[in-house]
Amino acid sequence: MACKSSELHLVLIPMFCSGHQIPMMDTGHRMLLAQHGVTVTIVITPLNTIRIRDIIDNDIDFGSRIRLRFPCIKASSPKRCENIDALPSRLLSTNFVDAIVHINVQMEKNVFTVFYSGERAKNKILKICDAFGANRYPFSEDHGKQAVMISEVSGKISDLKSTIDAGKLHQDHLLQTIGDQFEQWNLKVKKEKLIHHTLNMLSLDVTKKCFVAEAWSPVFAKKQIQEALQRASVDSNSQVGAILQVLHTRELPPTYFRTKKFTAAFQEIVDAYGVAKYQEANPGVYTIVTFPFLFAVMFGDWGHGICLLLATLILIVREKKLSSQKLGDITEMTFGGRYVILMMSLFSIYAGFIYNECFSVALDLFGPSAYACRDLSCRDAYSIGLIKVRDTYPFGVDPAWHGSRTELPFLNSLKMKMSILLGVAQMNLGIILSYCNATFFGNCLNIWFQFIPQMIFLNSLFGYLSLLIILKWFTGSQADLYHVMIYMFLSPTDELGDNQLFQGQKTVQHVLLLLALVSVPWMLLPKPFLLKRQHENRQRGQSYTPVQVTDDTLHSEANHSHGHGHGHEEFEFGEVFVHQLIHTIEFVLGAVSNTASYLRLWALSLAHSQLSTVFYEKIRQHSHPGCWHHYLYICNRGVLLIMETLSAFLHALRLHWVEFQNKFYEGDGYKLYSFSFALIHDEDD
């Protein structure tokens, strides 16, 4: 009797990673090709089947597949991550392994109910079931036993269902509890993490068995820190109290400004340019007034200002509610600068009263106009067509100028000259602040060879121009100031003629021109040579004298060495001279370009006024009375309000960063970041 050889059954259970699955599938494929009659079974998950589909589909006789469900959710693993290569982070490897452990083999099987008659048929059926590995479940012929069996199975099913329902209910309750307390737990963990991160910065003194921390703190907070350390010692029942000792150092301290919710946004505007060096003059103090004022010069319309004020008041009234909510990027930025916008709106209302503009319409708020027409029709009249019949309009621009043909030339001249006056005044303020910095840090070189020549150069040219503008307004002269300033350089010896505003003007111009020319080499040449001599004196030891060490002297030395950078470093005269040359050229050219840059006040103000007028006239011409007319008017005003607000804001920002702060502000310091749990919310944002 021939003996039939047993068949080889190969079961492949690859690991869930590409480096193991593909080689194993290739091994099974080779065995199928080398030996016929081999049965290959693959145990794999659905998504991993896609990766080896090409190998399986290329061989018809590859074998059967057992697909397993991968319990991602049960193991808190990301969905559709059934392969370790698909994990977004290696930190989830533990969850991935837990998911593999919880895999339950789920196979699709067919259920058959077999009815047979006789023992012979029964034996054949049993052999067939054994051959195919089928499970057999006997069913009694006795109806009583059948009822008992059905009852037992139904009871087991009911018990399992009750257990599953109870488990789900407990799971939902547990997840609900976790969800309610998750924010508290998360905040507590972050606080603990921040505390331990700070403690890791401390150094351990092995001999004294204590931690030593070196940190910066504001001078005014010294008493508060001592009280906090004492409370911590008492609360922790520590046998050894904390010791606070002030250390003297030559390192440059960080900068810290105490701000409130009103001043914080203005300080952020300055810090966006650069953080002030320790004890350097803070331009944020002046920005509180100058920034909204320059904005209002460009935005001046008290109707638009009131709209801006109402929108800002809504943010201020609801600030407690809004501060606790998650806002969008633009809304968050607007809410953070609500007090800046408040000041901008108030100054815009003030400037609007001066310009006498309310949505491009002039109103007689402070009395009747001082001018009247010579004839019945002023349509073609210029300024000579108007006669003064009353006292001067008490506040702002006379409403008679609006709507006349001379409105544009008159407002052009007024706003252009006003822009120059404001620009020269702010640049002089910046140079004066540079003198304050130099005086505070004891830098005499910057006083004699930076502040003085810069003041002379700026005011010899543009200070003189500002004086001519004021004299022309007071005297009512028709002098051409363009001609005066141009020929002051091109032909200083020519007679002024009708452009002369006061006696001796020609001599004054000669003196101012000479001073402007002398101030340029004054800024350029002496300072590098004096710095070189100071360095040589320090090298010889001639500049060292015994001084009493105090906090003020240490701060002064730290700031001085940080500001110049030549204390113990090698002195490069060529580098210093080139730096001074660049600084001189930058100031000379900047004095001209910065003054011209302030003309944007005139340009933006004129553009805002004319654009508002065009919108108003076009709506009146092409709209019909009714709701649609009012809706269109509101939409146009809304677009104009938003567009012009952003434009004027950016230009005011440019004037402060470039034209004002570059006269004195170095901005090369760094902020003091104190330990505070408020930093957790900042990191989340």
ZATORZA-488682 format. One record per residue (C-alpha): residue number from 1; residue in one letter; x, y, z. Coordinates in steps of 0.1 Angstrom, whole numbers, plus 2048, in hexadecimal, padded with zeros to 3 digits. Last residue first. Layout:
N
[site NUM a [X Y Z]]
...
end
This chain:
685
[site 685 d [7F8 B29 8E1]]
[site 684 d [800 B0A 8F6]]
[site 683 e [823 B18 8FD]]
[site 682 d [814 B39 909]]
[site 681 h [7FC B26 920]]
[site 680 i [819 B14 930]]
[site 679 l [82D B34 934]]
[site 678 a [812 B40 94C]]
[site 677 f [820 B27 964]]
[site 676 s [83C B3F 96A]]
[site 675 f [862 B3E 96D]]
[site 674 s [86E B5F 960]]
[site 673 y [878 B66 93C]]
[site 672 l [88D B86 93C]]
[site 671 k [890 B92 919]]
[site 670 y [8AF B97 904]]
[site 669 g [8C2 BB6 8FA]]
[site 668 d [8CE BC1 8D7]]
[site 667 g [8B3 BDC 8D2]]
[site 666 e [8CB BF7 8C8]]
[site 665 y [8B3 C14 8CB]]
[site 664 f [8C0 C37 8C6]]
[site 663 k [8B9 C45 8A3]]
[site 662 n [8AE C24 895]]
[site 661 q [88F C26 8AB]]
[site 660 f [87F C43 899]]
[site 659 e [881 C40 873]]
[site 658 v [884 C1A 871]]
[site 657 w [86F C09 88C]]
[site 656 h [858 C26 894]]
[site 655 l [851 C32 871]]
[site 654 r [84C C0E 865]]
[site 653 l [832 C07 880]]
[site 652 a [81F C26 876]]
[site 651 h [81F C1A 852]]
[site 650 l [813 BF8 85C]]
[site 649 f [7F6 C06 871]]
[site 648 a [7EC C1F 856]]
[site 647 s [7E8 C03 83D]]
[site 646 l [7D6 BEB 855]]
[site 645 t [7BD C07 85F]]
[site 644 e [7B9 C12 83B]]
[site 643 m [7AE BEF 830]]
[site 642 i [798 BE8 84D]]
[site 641 l [786 C09 84C]]
[site 640 l [783 C0A 826]]
[site 639 v [774 BE7 825]]
[site 638 g [75B BF0 841]]
[site 637 r [752 C11 830]]
[site 636 n [74B C00 810]]
[site 635 c [736 BE6 821]]
[site 634 i [723 C00 835]]
[site 633 y [71B C14 816]]
[site 632 l [70F BF6 803]]
[site 631 y [6F8 BEC 81F]]
[site 630 h [6EA C0F 822]]
[site 629 h [6E3 C11 7FD]]
[site 628 w [6D4 BEE 7FD]]
[site 627 c [6BD BF8 81A]]
[site 626 g [6AD C14 807]]
[site 625 p [6B6 C32 7F1]]
[site 624 h [6C6 C2A 7D0]]
[site 623 s [6EB C26 7CA]]
[site 622 h [701 C31 7AD]]
[site 621 q [708 C56 7B4]]
[site 620 r [707 C56 7DA]]
[site 619 i [71C C36 7DC]]
[site 618 k [735 C45 7C4]]
[site 617 e [738 C65 7D8]]
[site 616 y [73E C54 7FA]]
[site 615 f [757 C3B 7EC]]
[site 614 v [76A C57 7DA]]
[site 613 t [76B C6C 7FA]]
[site 612 s [778 C50 80F]]
[site 611 l [793 C49 7F5]]
[site 610 q [79D C6E 7F5]]
[site 609 s [79F C71 81B]]
[site 608 h [7B3 C50 81F]]
[site 607 a [7CA C59 803]]
[site 606 l [7D1 C7B 811]]
[site 605 s [7D9 C6D 833]]
[site 604 l [7EE C52 824]]
[site 603 a [803 C6A 80F]]
[site 602 w [807 C84 82A]]
[site 601 l [813 C6B 845]]
[site 600 r [827 C5A 82A]]
[site 599 l [83B C7B 829]]
[site 598 y [84D C6D 847]]
[site 597 s [862 C58 82F]]
[site 596 a [870 C78 820]]
[site 595 t [87E C81 842]]
[site 594 n [88B C5E 846]]
[site 593 s [89C C5F 824]]
[site 592 v [8AE C80 82A]]
[site 591 a [8BA C78 84E]]
[site 590 g [8C0 C54 843]]
[site 589 l [8D9 C5F 829]]
[site 588 v [8EE C71 844]]
[site 587 f [8E6 C57 85F]]
[site 586 e [8EF C39 849]]
[site 585 i [90F C4A 83C]]
[site 584 t [91A C50 860]]
[site 583 h [912 C2D 86C]]
[site 582 i [924 C1D 84E]]
[site 581 l [942 C32 855]]
[site 580 q [942 C2A 87A]]
[site 579 h [941 C05 872]]
[site 578 v [95D C09 858]]
[site 577 f [972 C1B 873]]
[site 576 v [96B C00 88D]]
[site 575 e [974 BE4 875]]
[site 574 g [994 BF5 86A]]
[site 573 f [99E BFC 88E]]
[site 572 e [99A BD8 898]]
[site 571 f [99E BD6 8BE]]
[site 570 e [9A4 BB3 8CC]]
[site 569 e [98B BAB 8E7]]
[site 568 h [98E BB3 90C]]
[site 567 g [977 BD1 90D]]
[site 566 h [971 BD7 8E8]]
[site 565 g [94C BCB 8E6]]
[site 564 h [93F BEE 8E6]]
[site 563 g [91C BEB 8F4]]
[site 562 h [922 BCB 907]]
[site 561 s [941 BD9 918]]
[site 560 h [92E BF9 921]]
[site 559 n [90F BE7 92D]]
[site 558 a [923 BD0 944]]
[site 557 e [938 BEC 951]]
[site 556 s [919 C01 958]]
[site 555 h [908 BE4 96A]]
[site 554 l [927 BDD 97F]]
[site 553 t [92A C02 987]]
[site 552 d [906 C05 992]]
[site 551 d [907 BE5 9A8]]
[site 550 t [925 BF3 9BA]]
[site 549 v [94A BEC 9B9]]
[site 548 q [95D C0A 9C5]]
[site 547 v [977 C14 9AC]]
[site 546 p [99C C0F 9A9]]
[site 545 t [9AA C1D 988]]
[site 544 y [9B1 C0A 968]]
[site 543 s [9B3 C21 949]]
[site 542 q [9D9 C22 948]]
[site 541 g [9DE BFC 946]]
[site 540 r [9F2 BFD 926]]
[site 539 q [9D7 BE9 914]]
[site 538 r [9BC BFE 922]]
[site 537 n [9CE C1D 914]]
[site 536 e [9D1 C0D 8F2]]
[site 535 h [9AC C05 8F2]]
[site 534 q [9A3 C29 8FB]]
[site 533 r [9B9 C36 8DF]]
[site 532 k [9A8 C1F 8C6]]
[site 531 l [986 C2B 8D2]]
[site 530 l [992 C4F 8CE]]
[site 529 f [99D C48 8AA]]
[site 528 p [97C C37 8A1]]
[site 527 k [968 C54 8B1]]
[site 526 p [97A C71 8A1]]
[site 525 l [974 C6B 87C]]
[site 524 l [950 C64 871]]
[site 523 m [938 C78 886]]
[site 522 w [94C C98 885]]
[site 521 p [954 C90 860]]
[site 520 v [92E C94 85A]]
[site 519 s [928 CB0 873]]
[site 518 v [93E CC9 85F]]
[site 517 l [928 CC8 840]]
[site 516 a [908 CCD 854]]
[site 515 l [918 CEA 868]]
[site 514 l [923 CFB 847]]
[site 513 l [900 CF8 839]]
[site 512 l [8F1 D06 859]]
[site 511 v [909 D24 858]]
[site 510 h [902 D2B 833]]
[site 509 q [8DD D28 839]]
[site 508 v [8DF D41 856]]
[site 507 t [8F1 D59 840]]
[site 506 k [8D6 D57 826]]
[site 505 q [8BA D5B 83F]]
[site 504 g [8C9 D7B 84D]]
[site 503 q [8A7 D8C 84F]]
[site 502 f [889 D75 84E]]
[site 501 l [874 D61 835]]
[site 500 q [887 D66 815]]
[site 499 n [877 D53 7F8]]
[site 498 d [86E D74 7E6]]
[site 497 g [893 D7A 7DE]]
[site 496 l [8A9 D5F 7EC]]
[site 495 e [8CA D6C 7DE]]
[site 494 d [8E2 D52 7D1]]
[site 493 t [901 D49 7E5]]
[site 492 p [8F5 D27 7F0]]
[site 491 s [8F0 D1B 7CC]]
[site 490 l [8EB CF5 7CB]]
[site 489 f [8E8 CEE 7F0]]
[site 488 m [8D2 D0A 7FD]]
[site 487 y [8C4 D0A 7DA]]
[site 486 i [8B0 CEB 7E1]]
[site 485 m [8A4 CF5 803]]
[site 484 v [898 D18 7F9]]
[site 483 h [888 D0D 7D8]]
[site 482 y [874 CF2 7E9]]
[site 481 l [86A D0B 804]]
[site 480 d [85A D22 7EA]]
[site 479 a [851 D42 7FD]]
[site 478 q [82D D4E 7FB]]
[site 477 s [82F D5C 81F]]
[site 476 g [811 D5A 836]]
[site 475 t [828 D66 853]]
[site 474 f [81E D4B 86D]]
[site 473 w [81A D2E 855]]
[site 472 k [83A D37 842]]
[site 471 l [84D D3A 863]]
[site 470 i [841 D18 86D]]
[site 469 i [84C D08 84C]]
[site 468 l [86E D1B 84D]]
[site 467 l [875 D0D 870]]
[site 466 s [86D CE9 864]]
[site 465 l [885 CEE 847]]
[site 464 y [8A0 CFA 860]]
[site 463 g [89A CDA 874]]
[site 462 f [89D CC7 854]]
[site 461 l [8BF CD4 84A]]
[site 460 s [8D3 CE2 867]]
[site 459 n [8BC CCF 87E]]
[site 458 l [8C7 CAC 872]]
[site 457 f [8EC CB4 86F]]
[site 456 i [8EF CC6 890]]
[site 455 m [8DC CAC 8A3]]
[site 454 q [8F0 C90 894]]
[site 453 p [911 CA3 89B]]
[site 452 i [907 CA7 8C0]]
[site 451 f [8FA C83 8C6]]
[site 450 q [915 C70 8B5]]
[site 449 f [938 C7E 8BB]]
[site 448 w [934 C90 8DB]]
[site 447 i [919 C7C 8EC]]
[site 446 n [922 C5A 8DD]]
[site 445 l [946 C60 8E8]]
[site 444 c [93B C69 90C]]
[site 443 n [92D C46 912]]
[site 442 g [923 C47 937]]
[site 441 f [907 C2D 933]]
[site 440 f [8EC C45 93F]]
[site 439 t [8FA C62 92B]]
[site 438 a [8FD C4E 90B]]
[site 437 n [8DA C41 90F]]
[site 436 c [8CB C63 915]]
[site 435 y [8DE C71 8F7]]
[site 434 s [8D0 C56 8E2]]
[site 433 l [8AD C61 8EF]]
[site 432 i [8B5 C84 8E2]]
[site 431 i [8BC C75 8BF]]
[site 430 g [89A C63 8C0]]
[site 429 l [888 C82 8CB]]
[site 428 n [898 C95 8AE]]
[site 427 m [88B C7A 896]]
[site 426 q [868 C7F 8A5]]
[site 425 a [869 CA5 8A0]]
[site 424 v [877 CA2 87D]]
[site 423 g [85B C8A 873]]
[site 422 l [83F C9E 883]]
[site 421 l [84A CBE 872]]
[site 420 i [84F CAD 850]]
[site 419 s [82C C9D 853]]
[site 418 m [81C CBF 85B]]
[site 417 k [82C CCE 83C]]
[site 416 m [81D CB3 826]]
[site 415 k [7FB CB4 838]]
[site 414 l [7F6 CD9 834]]
[site 413 s [803 CDC 810]]
[site 412 n [7EE CBE 804]]
[site 411 l [7D0 CCA 818]]
[site 410 f [7D1 CEC 805]]
[site 409 p [7D8 CDE 7E3]]
[site 408 l [7BC CC4 7E7]]
[site 407 e [7A2 CDB 7F5]]
[site 406 t [7A8 CF7 7DC]]
[site 405 r [78C CEC 7C5]]
[site 404 s [774 CEE 7E1]]
[site 403 g [762 CD0 7F1]]
[site 402 h [773 CD3 812]]
[site 401 w [785 CF5 816]]
[site 400 a [765 D05 824]]
[site 399 p [765 CEC 841]]
[site 398 d [782 CFF 852]]
[site 397 v [79D CE7 85D]]
[site 396 g [7A0 CE1 882]]
[site 395 f [793 CF4 8A0]]
[site 394 p [787 D19 8A3]]
[site 393 y [77F D21 87F]]
[site 392 t [78F D44 87B]]
[site 391 d [778 D61 882]]
[site 390 r [75E D6A 869]]
[site 389 v [75A D78 845]]
[site 388 k [77A D6B 835]]
[site 387 i [777 D6D 80F]]
[site 386 l [777 D4F 7F8]]
[site 385 g [77D D52 7D2]]
[site 384 i [7A2 D58 7D7]]
[site 383 s [7A4 D35 7E5]]
[site 382 y [799 D28 7C4]]
[site 381 a [776 D2D 7B6]]
[site 380 d [768 D19 79A]]
[site 379 r [74A D0B 7AD]]
[site 378 c [748 D27 7C5]]
[site 377 s [727 D34 7B7]]
[site 376 l [714 D51 7C6]]
[site 375 d [732 D68 7C6]]
[site 374 r [74E D70 7DE]]
[site 373 c [749 D50 7F1]]
[site 372 a [74A D4E 817]]
[site 371 y [765 D45 830]]
[site 370 a [768 D42 856]]
[site 369 s [752 D23 856]]
[site 368 p [737 D20 870]]
[site 367 g [73D D12 892]]
[site 366 f [750 CF5 8A3]]
[site 365 l [73E CD8 894]]
[site 364 d [739 CE6 871]]
[site 363 l [73C CC4 85F]]
[site 362 a [753 CB8 843]]
[site 361 v [74A C97 833]]
[site 360 s [765 C7D 82A]]
[site 359 f [756 C63 843]]
[site 358 c [759 C7E 85D]]
[site 357 e [775 C96 854]]
[site 356 n [77E CB7 865]]
[site 355 y [7A3 CB1 861]]
[site 354 i [7A8 CBC 885]]
[site 353 f [789 CAA 890]]
[site 352 g [795 C8B 87E]]
[site 351 a [7B7 C8E 88F]]
[site 350 y [7A5 C8C 8B1]]
[site 349 i [78F C6F 8A6]]
[site 348 s [7AE C5D 898]]
[site 347 f [7C0 C63 8B9]]
[site 346 l [7A4 C51 8CC]]
[site 345 s [7A2 C35 8B2]]
[site 344 m [7C8 C2F 8B3]]
[site 343 m [7C7 C2F 8D9]]
[site 342 l [7AC C14 8D9]]
[site 341 i [7BE C00 8BE]]
[site 340 v [7DD BFF 8D4]]
[site 339 y [7C6 BF4 8F1]]
[site 338 r [7B8 BD8 8DC]]
[site 337 g [7D9 BCB 8D1]]
[site 336 g [7D6 BA8 8E0]]
[site 335 f [7B2 BA6 8D3]]
[site 334 t [7BD BAE 8AF]]
[site 333 m [7D9 B94 8B0]]
[site 332 e [7C1 B7A 8BF]]
[site 331 t [7A7 B82 8A5]]
[site 330 i [7C1 B7E 889]]
[site 329 d [7CE B5D 896]]
[site 328 g [7AD B4E 8A0]]
[site 327 l [7A0 B4F 8C4]]
[site 326 k [7A1 B35 8DF]]
[site 325 q [78C B44 8FC]]
[site 324 s [796 B4F 91E]]
[site 323 s [7A2 B72 913]]
[site 322 l [781 B76 900]]
[site 321 k [76B B74 91F]]
[site 320 k [781 B8C 934]]
[site 319 e [786 BA3 916]]
[site 318 r [761 BA7 90F]]
[site 317 v [75F BCD 917]]
[site 316 i [781 BD2 907]]
[site 315 l [779 BC0 8E7]]
[site 314 i [758 BD2 8E3]]
[site 313 l [76A BF3 8EA]]
[site 312 t [781 BED 8CD]]
[site 311 a [765 BE9 8B4]]
[site 310 l [755 C09 8C1]]
[site 309 l [776 C1C 8BF]]
[site 308 l [77D C11 89B]]
[site 307 c [75A C1E 891]]
[site 306 i [761 C3E 8A4]]
[site 305 g [782 C43 892]]
[site 304 h [772 C3E 871]]
[site 303 g [75A C5A 878]]
[site 302 w [777 C6F 888]]
[site 301 d [78B C6D 868]]
[site 300 g [7B1 C6F 86B]]
[site 299 f [7C1 C4F 860]]
[site 298 m [7E3 C5B 856]]
[site 297 v [7E8 C74 872]]
[site 296 a [7D5 C5B 888]]
[site 295 f [7F0 C40 883]]
[site 294 l [80B C5A 88C]]
[site 293 f [7F8 C61 8AC]]
[site 292 p [7F2 C3C 8B4]]
[site 291 f [817 C36 8B2]]
[site 290 t [823 C56 8C3]]
[site 289 v [810 C52 8E3]]
[site 288 i [816 C2F 8F0]]
[site 287 t [835 C2E 8DB]]
[site 286 y [846 C47 8F2]]
[site 285 v [847 C2E 90F]]
[site 284 g [84F C11 8F7]]
[site 283 p [86E C22 8EC]]
[site 282 n [881 C14 90B]]
[site 281 a [8A1 C26 912]]
[site 280 e [8BC C0B 918]]
[site 279 q [8BE BFE 93C]]
[site 278 y [8C6 BDA 92F]]
[site 277 k [8C5 BDA 909]]
[site 276 a [8A3 BDE 8FA]]
[site 275 v [893 BC0 8E9]]
[site 274 g [891 BC4 8C3]]
[site 273 y [879 BCF 8A8]]
[site 272 a [85D BB8 8B4]]
[site 271 d [866 BC4 8D7]]
[site 270 v [85A BE7 8CE]]
[site 269 i [837 BDC 8C3]]
[site 268 e [836 BC4 8E0]]
[site 267 q [83B BE1 8F8]]
[site 266 f [81D BF2 8E9]]
[site 265 a [808 BD3 8EE]]
[site 264 a [812 BD0 912]]
[site 263 t [80A BF4 91B]]
[site 262 f [7E4 BF0 921]]
[site 261 k [7E6 BCC 92F]]
[site 260 k [801 BD7 947]]
[site 259 t [826 BD8 942]]
[site 258 r [844 BD4 958]]
[site 257 f [862 BD5 942]]
[site 256 y [87E BBA 945]]
[site 255 t [89F BBA 932]]
[site 254 p [8B9 B9F 938]]
[site 253 p [8D9 BA7 94A]]
[site 252 l [8FA BAC 938]]
[site 251 e [915 B97 948]]
[site 250 r [92E BA8 95E]]
[site 249 t [921 B97 97D]]
[site 248 h [919 B9F 9A2]]
[site 247 l [905 B85 9B4]]
[site 246 v [8E8 B8C 9CC]]
[site 245 q [8E2 B71 9E5]]
[site 244 l [8C2 B5F 9EE]]
[site 243 i [8C4 B42 A07]]
[site 242 a [8A9 B28 A0A]]
[site 241 g [8A2 B1A A2C]]
[site 240 v [8B0 AF9 A39]]
[site 239 q [899 AE3 A4E]]
[site 238 s [87F AE3 A33]]
[site 237 n [85B ADF A3E]]
[site 236 s [850 AE2 A19]]
[site 235 d [837 AFD A20]]
[site 234 v [850 B11 A37]]
[site 233 s [86C B0F A1E]]
[site 232 a [855 B18 A01]]
[site 231 r [848 B36 A14]]
[site 230 q [86B B42 A1B]]
[site 229 l [875 B3F 9F6]]
[site 228 a [856 B52 9EC]]
[site 227 e [85E B6E A05]]
[site 226 q [881 B71 9F8]]
[site 225 i [875 B72 9D4]]
[site 224 q [85C B8E 9DC]]
[site 223 k [877 BA2 9ED]]
[site 222 k [88E BA0 9CF]]
[site 221 a [872 BA8 9B6]]
[site 220 f [87A BCD 9B3]]
[site 219 v [89E BC5 9A7]]
[site 218 p [890 BAF 98B]]
[site 217 s [89E B8B 98B]]
[site 216 w [8B9 B79 979]]
[site 215 a [8C2 B56 982]]
[site 214 e [8DD B41 993]]
[site 213 a [8D0 B22 9A5]]
[site 212 v [8E3 B0D 9BE]]
[site 211 f [8D5 AEC 9CA]]
[site 210 c [8E0 ADE 9EC]]
[site 209 k [8F6 AC4 9FB]]
[site 208 k [910 ADC A09]]
[site 207 t [92D AC8 9FA]]
[site 206 v [91B ABB 9DC]]
[site 205 d [90E ADC 9D0]]
[site 204 l [8F5 AD2 9B5]]
[site 203 s [8EF AEA 998]]
[site 202 l [8CD AF6 98E]]
[site 201 m [8C1 AF5 96A]]
[site 200 n [8B1 AD3 970]]
[site 199 l [89A AE4 98A]]
[site 198 t [88C AFA 96E]]
[site 197 h [883 ADC 959]]
[site 196 h [875 ACB 978]]
[site 195 i [85E AE8 97E]]
[site 194 l [853 AEB 95A]]
[site 193 k [84B AC6 959]]
[site 192 e [838 AC7 979]]
[site 191 k [824 AE5 96B]]
[site 190 k [81E AD2 94B]]
[site 189 v [812 AB3 95E]]
[site 188 k [7FA AC8 973]]
[site 187 l [7EC AD9 954]]
[site 186 n [7E6 AB8 943]]
[site 185 w [7D6 AA9 962]]
[site 184 q [7BF AC7 965]]
[site 183 e [7B7 AC6 940]]
[site 182 f [7B1 AA0 941]]
[site 181 q [799 AA2 95F]]
[site 180 d [778 AA3 94C]]
[site 179 g [785 A8D 930]]
[site 178 i [793 A73 949]]
[site 177 t [771 A71 95A]]
[site 176 q [75F A6E 939]]
[site 175 l [778 A53 92E]]
[site 174 l [771 A40 94E]]
[site 173 h [74C A42 94B]]
[site 172 d [74D A37 927]]
[site 171 q [764 A1A 930]]
[site 170 h [74D A10 94D]]
[site 169 l [72F A11 936]]
[site 168 k [742 9FD 91B]]
[site 167 g [74D 9E3 935]]
[site 166 a [729 9E0 942]]
[site 165 d [71C 9DC 91F]]
[site 164 i [737 9C1 918]]
[site 163 t [72F 9AF 938]]
[site 162 s [709 9B0 931]]
[site 161 k [70F 9A3 90E]]
[site 160 l [725 987 91C]]
[site 159 d [70B 97E 935]]
[site 158 s [6EF 97E 91B]]
[site 157 i [704 968 903]]
[site 156 k [70B 950 920]]
[site 155 g [6E6 94F 929]]
[site 154 s [6DC 949 905]]
[site 153 v [6F6 92D 903]]
[site 152 e [6E8 91D 922]]
[site 151 s [6C4 920 917]]
[site 150 i [6CC 912 8F5]]
[site 149 m [6DD 8F4 906]]
[site 148 v [6C0 8EF 91E]]
[site 147 a [6A7 8F0 901]]
[site 146 q [6BB 8D7 8ED]]
[site 145 k [6BE 8C1 90B]]
[site 144 g [698 8C0 90E]]
[site 143 h [694 8BB 8E9]]
[site 142 d [6AA 89C 8EA]]
[site 141 e [6BD 898 8C9]]
[site 140 s [6DB 8A8 8D8]]
[site 139 f [6F1 8C0 8C3]]
[site 138 p [716 8B9 8C1]]
[site 137 y [72D 8D6 8B8]]
[site 136 r [748 8CC 8A0]]
[site 135 n [765 8E3 896]]
[site 134 a [773 8DF 873]]
[site 133 g [797 8D6 86D]]
[site 132 f [791 8CD 848]]
[site 131 a [79B 8A9 84C]]
[site 130 d [78C 8A5 86E]]
[site 129 c [76A 8B2 861]]
[site 128 i [76C 89A 844]]
[site 127 k [774 87D 85B]]
[site 126 l [757 886 872]]
[site 125 i [73F 888 854]]
[site 124 k [749 865 849]]
[site 123 n [744 857 86B]]
[site 122 k [722 866 86E]]
[site 121 a [717 858 84C]]
[site 120 r [720 835 859]]
[site 119 e [70F 83A 87A]]
[site 118 g [6EE 840 86A]]
[site 117 s [6DA 85D 85D]]
[site 116 y [6E9 880 859]]
[site 115 f [6E0 8A4 85D]]
[site 114 v [6FC 8BD 85B]]
[site 113 t [6F9 8E1 866]]
[site 112 f [714 8F5 856]]
[site 111 v [725 915 862]]
[site 110 n [73F 925 84C]]
[site 109 k [75D 936 85B]]
[site 108 e [76D 959 859]]
[site 107 m [78A 95B 870]]
[site 106 q [790 974 88B]]
[site 105 v [7B1 970 89D]]
[site 104 n [7B2 989 8BA]]
[site 103 i [7CE 9A2 8BA]]
[site 102 h [7D3 9B0 8DD]]
[site 101 v [7F8 9A9 8DE]]
[site 100 i [7FD 9BB 8BD]]
[site 99 a [7EB 9DA 8CA]]
[site 98 d [801 9DA 8E9]]
[site 97 v [820 9DA 8D2]]
[site 96 f [812 9F8 8BF]]
[site 95 n [80B A0B 8DF]]
[site 94 t [82F A05 8EA]]
[site 93 s [83C A12 8C8]]
[site 92 l [828 A32 8CC]]
[site 91 l [847 A46 8D7]]
[site 90 r [856 A3D 8B6]]
[site 89 s [840 A57 8A6]]
[site 88 p [829 A59 887]]
[site 87 l [826 A33 886]]
[site 86 a [824 A26 862]]
[site 85 d [845 A13 863]]
[site 84 i [838 9FF 880]]
[site 83 n [81D 9F1 86A]]
[site 82 e [7F8 9F0 872]]
[site 81 c [7F5 A15 876]]
[site 80 r [7D2 A1A 867]]
[site 79 k [7C6 A2C 886]]
[site 78 p [7DF A39 89F]]
[site 77 s [7E6 A22 8BD]]
[site 76 s [7D3 A25 8DD]]
[site 75 a [7D5 9FF 8E2]]
[site 74 k [7AF 9F9 8DE]]
[site 73 i [7AE A13 8C2]]
[site 72 c [7C7 A01 8AD]]
[site 71 p [7BA 9DE 8B1]]
[site 70 f [7C8 9CE 891]]
[site 69 r [7AE 9B6 882]]
[site 68 l [7BF 997 875]]
[site 67 r [7BD 989 852]]
[site 66 i [7C5 965 84D]]
[site 65 r [7D0 960 829]]
[site 64 s [7D0 940 815]]
[site 63 g [7EA 933 7FD]]
[site 62 f [802 940 7E3]]
[site 61 d [7F4 92A 7C8]]
[site 60 i [7EB 947 7B1]]
[site 59 d [80D 957 7B4]]
[site 58 n [811 97B 7A8]]
[site 57 d [7F4 987 7BD]]
[site 56 i [806 97E 7DE]]
[site 55 i [827 990 7D6]]
[site 54 d [815 9AF 7C8]]
[site 53 r [7FD 9B1 7E5]]
[site 52 i [819 9B2 7FF]]
[site 51 r [814 9D7 80A]]
[site 50 i [7EE 9D5 806]]
[site 49 t [7EC 9B7 81D]]
[site 48 n [7FC 9CD 838]]
[site 47 l [7DC 9E1 839]]
[site 46 p [7C6 9C3 83E]]
[site 45 t [7DB 9B2 859]]
[site 44 i [7F0 992 854]]
[site 43 v [7F2 96D 85A]]
[site 42 i [7FC 95D 83A]]
[site 41 t [7F6 938 833]]
[site 40 v [80C 924 81A]]
[site 39 t [804 900 80F]]
[site 38 v [820 8EE 7FE]]
[site 37 g [815 8D6 7E2]]
[site 36 h [82F 8E1 7CA]]
[site 35 q [853 8E7 7D5]]
[site 34 a [86B 902 7C8]]
[site 33 l [852 91C 7BB]]
[site 32 l [83C 91A 7DB]]
[site 31 m [85C 91C 7F0]]
[site 30 r [867 93B 7DE]]
[site 29 h [846 94D 7E5]]
[site 28 g [848 944 80A]]
[site 27 t [86A 953 80C]]
[site 26 d [860 973 7F9]]
[site 25 m [843 978 812]]
[site 24 m [85C 975 82E]]
[site 23 p [874 98E 81E]]
[site 22 i [857 9A7 819]]
[site 21 q [849 9A4 83C]]
[site 20 h [868 9A8 850]]
[site 19 g [877 9C9 845]]
[site 18 s [854 9D7 83E]]
[site 17 c [84A 9D5 862]]
[site 16 f [82D 9C3 872]]
[site 15 m [83F 9A2 87A]]
[site 14 p [837 986 862]]
[site 13 i [822 968 86B]]
[site 12 l [827 94F 84E]]
[site 11 v [818 92C 852]]
[site 10 l [827 911 83B]]
[site 9 h [814 8F1 838]]
[site 8 l [829 8D4 829]]
[site 7 e [815 8B6 81D]]
[site 6 s [819 893 82C]]
[site 5 s [825 878 814]]
[site 4 k [80C 85D 80A]]
[site 3 c [816 83A 811]]
[site 2 a [80F 821 7F6]]
[site 1 m [800 800 800]]
end
